[in-house]
Protein backbone atom coordinates (compact mmCIF):
# COMPACT_ATOMS: atom_id res chain seq x y z
CA UNK A 1 0.00 0.00 0.00
CA UNK A 2 1.18 3.55 -0.57
CA UNK A 3 2.38 5.70 2.33
CA UNK A 4 -0.38 7.70 3.95
CA UNK A 5 0.93 11.12 2.88
CA UNK A 6 -1.82 13.64 3.52
CA UNK A 7 -4.33 10.94 4.45
CA UNK A 8 -5.16 9.89 7.98
CA UNK A 9 -5.05 6.11 8.32
CA UNK A 10 -6.85 4.48 11.23
CA UNK A 11 -6.38 0.82 12.15
CA UNK A 12 -9.30 -0.58 14.16
CA UNK A 13 -8.88 -3.95 15.89
CA UNK A 14 -10.37 -5.87 18.79
CA UNK A 15 -10.76 -9.20 20.56
CA UNK A 16 -7.12 -10.31 20.63
CA UNK A 17 -7.90 -12.68 23.55
CA UNK A 18 -4.17 -12.76 24.25
CA UNK A 19 -3.97 -15.28 27.10
CA UNK A 20 -6.51 -17.76 25.81
CA UNK A 21 -5.07 -17.65 22.28
CA UNK A 22 -1.66 -18.60 23.66
CA UNK A 23 -3.20 -21.62 25.38
CA UNK A 24 -5.92 -22.69 22.93
CA UNK A 25 -4.32 -21.38 19.75
CA UNK A 26 -1.11 -23.44 19.93
CA UNK A 27 0.97 -20.51 21.12
CA UNK A 28 -0.64 -17.98 18.80
CA UNK A 29 0.42 -14.42 19.67
CA UNK A 30 -2.77 -12.82 18.35
CA UNK A 31 -1.93 -9.19 19.18
CA UNK A 32 1.79 -9.42 18.43
CA UNK A 33 1.23 -11.19 15.10
CA UNK A 34 -1.37 -8.63 14.00
CA UNK A 35 1.07 -5.83 14.80
CA UNK A 36 3.88 -7.56 12.90
CA UNK A 37 1.62 -8.05 9.88
CA UNK A 38 0.48 -4.41 9.93
CA UNK A 39 4.09 -3.20 9.98
CA UNK A 40 5.49 -5.87 7.66
CA UNK A 41 6.31 -5.72 3.95
CA UNK A 42 2.67 -6.33 3.00
CA UNK A 43 1.33 -4.17 5.82
CA UNK A 44 -0.03 -0.66 5.75
CA UNK A 45 1.12 2.71 7.03
CA UNK A 46 -1.29 3.59 9.85
CA UNK A 47 -1.26 6.77 11.88
CA UNK A 48 -3.15 5.57 14.96
CA UNK A 49 -4.91 2.40 16.00
CA UNK A 50 -7.91 1.86 18.21
CA UNK A 51 -7.94 -1.46 20.03
CA UNK A 52 -11.54 -1.97 21.09
CA UNK A 53 -11.31 -4.39 23.98
CA UNK A 54 -11.26 -8.03 24.93
CA UNK A 55 -7.51 -8.18 25.35
CA UNK A 56 -8.25 -11.12 27.64
CA UNK A 57 -10.20 -14.13 26.46
CA UNK A 58 -10.60 -15.42 29.98
CA UNK A 59 -14.03 -16.48 31.23
CA UNK A 60 -13.01 -15.21 34.67
CA UNK A 61 -10.91 -12.27 35.76
CA UNK A 62 -7.66 -11.62 33.90
CA UNK A 63 -4.46 -11.71 35.95
CA UNK A 64 -1.04 -10.06 36.00
CA UNK A 65 0.52 -12.83 33.93
CA UNK A 66 -1.89 -12.09 31.08
CA UNK A 67 -1.31 -8.36 31.51
CA UNK A 68 2.44 -8.87 31.19
CA UNK A 69 1.80 -10.88 28.02
CA UNK A 70 -0.30 -8.07 26.53
CA UNK A 71 2.56 -5.62 27.18
CA UNK A 72 5.08 -8.13 25.77
CA UNK A 73 3.01 -8.49 22.58
CA UNK A 74 2.68 -4.71 22.25
CA UNK A 75 6.49 -4.84 22.21
CA UNK A 76 6.16 -6.11 18.61
CA UNK A 77 5.65 -2.46 17.61
CA UNK A 78 8.73 -1.41 15.62
CA UNK A 79 7.50 1.37 13.32
CA UNK A 80 5.00 2.87 15.75
CA UNK A 81 5.04 3.90 19.39
CA UNK A 82 2.86 2.22 21.97
CA UNK A 83 1.15 5.58 22.46
CA UNK A 84 -0.20 5.49 18.90
CA UNK A 85 -2.60 2.76 20.01
CA UNK A 86 -5.69 3.90 21.94
CA UNK A 87 -7.21 1.09 24.01
CA UNK A 88 -10.75 0.49 25.21
CA UNK A 89 -11.94 -1.92 27.91
CA UNK A 90 -14.01 -4.90 26.77
CA UNK A 91 -16.27 -7.25 28.70
CA UNK A 92 -13.57 -9.97 28.95
CA UNK A 93 -11.22 -7.44 30.55
CA UNK A 94 -13.49 -7.06 33.61
CA UNK A 95 -12.42 -7.58 37.19
CA UNK A 96 -14.23 -9.96 39.49
CA UNK A 97 -16.79 -9.10 42.18
CA UNK A 98 -14.22 -9.10 45.00
CA UNK A 99 -11.53 -7.21 43.11
CA UNK A 100 -10.73 -3.53 42.74
CA UNK A 101 -12.83 -2.02 39.96
CA UNK A 102 -11.25 -2.75 36.56
CA UNK A 103 -7.77 -2.94 38.12
CA UNK A 104 -6.37 -5.12 35.32
CA UNK A 105 -7.30 -2.83 32.42
CA UNK A 106 -6.21 0.30 34.29
CA UNK A 107 -2.86 -1.28 35.17
CA UNK A 108 -1.90 -3.00 31.91
CA UNK A 109 -3.73 -1.12 29.10
CA UNK A 110 -3.90 2.29 30.74
CA UNK A 111 -5.28 4.74 28.13
CA UNK A 112 -4.66 7.74 30.39
CA UNK A 113 -1.02 6.86 31.16
CA UNK A 114 -1.52 6.56 34.92
CA UNK A 115 0.33 3.21 35.22
CA UNK A 116 3.24 3.81 32.87
CA UNK A 117 5.57 1.55 34.86
CA UNK A 118 3.34 -1.45 34.01
CA UNK A 119 1.64 -0.50 30.73
CA UNK A 120 4.48 1.36 29.05
CA UNK A 121 2.01 4.09 28.02
CA UNK A 122 3.35 7.62 28.50
CA UNK A 123 0.49 10.08 28.03
CA UNK A 124 2.93 12.85 27.08
CA UNK A 125 4.03 10.82 24.03
CA UNK A 126 0.54 10.36 22.59
CA UNK A 127 0.20 11.95 19.14
CA UNK A 128 -3.26 13.16 20.22
CA UNK A 129 -3.90 13.91 23.88
CA UNK A 130 -6.54 11.92 25.74
CA UNK A 131 -9.24 13.78 27.65
CA UNK A 132 -11.38 11.90 30.15
CA UNK A 133 -11.02 8.77 32.23
CA UNK A 134 -9.84 5.22 31.56
CA UNK A 135 -13.35 3.94 30.67
CA UNK A 136 -14.56 6.89 28.60
CA UNK A 137 -12.29 9.35 26.92
CA UNK A 138 -11.85 11.27 23.72
CA UNK A 139 -9.08 12.47 21.48
CA UNK A 140 -9.04 14.76 18.46
CA UNK A 141 -7.03 14.07 15.33
CA UNK A 142 -7.39 17.04 13.00
CA UNK A 143 -11.11 17.46 12.38
CA UNK A 144 -11.93 13.97 13.72
CA UNK A 145 -13.25 13.50 17.24
CA UNK A 146 -12.92 9.98 18.65
CA UNK A 147 -15.27 9.12 21.52
CA UNK A 148 -14.04 5.99 23.30
CA UNK A 149 -16.67 4.39 25.55
CA UNK A 150 -15.76 1.11 27.24
CA UNK A 151 -17.80 -1.97 28.06
CA UNK A 152 -18.05 -1.86 31.86
CA UNK A 153 -18.86 -5.00 33.84
CA UNK A 154 -18.41 -3.88 37.42
CA UNK A 155 -19.30 -5.97 40.42
CA UNK A 156 -19.17 -9.44 38.94
CA UNK A 157 -21.51 -11.51 36.82
CA UNK A 158 -25.26 -11.03 36.49
CA UNK A 159 -27.37 -13.51 38.46
CA UNK A 160 -26.91 -17.02 37.09
CA UNK A 161 -24.12 -16.20 34.65
CA UNK A 162 -21.24 -17.27 36.89
CA UNK A 163 -22.67 -20.78 37.29
CA UNK A 164 -23.61 -21.23 33.63
CA UNK A 165 -20.50 -19.49 32.33
CA UNK A 166 -20.36 -16.90 29.61
CA UNK A 167 -19.10 -14.19 31.92
CA UNK A 168 -17.52 -11.82 31.53
C-alpha positions, 0 to 999 in steps of 0.5 A: 500500500502507498504511504499515507501522505496527507491521508489519515489512516486508522487501524481498528482492531479488537478481541485479541484474547491474548492469554486464551489464544496462547493456550488454545491457539497453539501458542498464537500471539494474536496481538503481536502477530497482527502488529507484525503483519500491519508493519510488515512488507505487505502491511499498511502505514497507519497513523493511529490504531484503536484497540476496542477491547477483549484483550483477555479471552478469559471467562473469569478475571484476567491476571497479572501474567496475562497483563504482562503478556499483553505488554510483551506483545505490544512490544512487537511495535517497531515502526510505531510507538505504543502511544499510537494505540488507543485502548478500550476496555471490553467485557472480557477485561473485567475484574471480578466481584471481590476485586478492585474495579477494573484494576487489570485494564487500568494497570496494563492497558492504561489509556490515560497513562496513569500506570506507565511503569506497568503498561508502558504508556506515557500520556505525554508521548501520545500523538493526540492527547486523551481527555477523560477517564480510563473507561470513557475518553476522547481524542481529536485528530485534526477534524476527527473526534474519537469518543471511546466508551468502554464496556463496563462490567463492574461488580461481577456476573449477572445472576446465574451467569457465573454458574452457567459461564459466559461471563464476563 
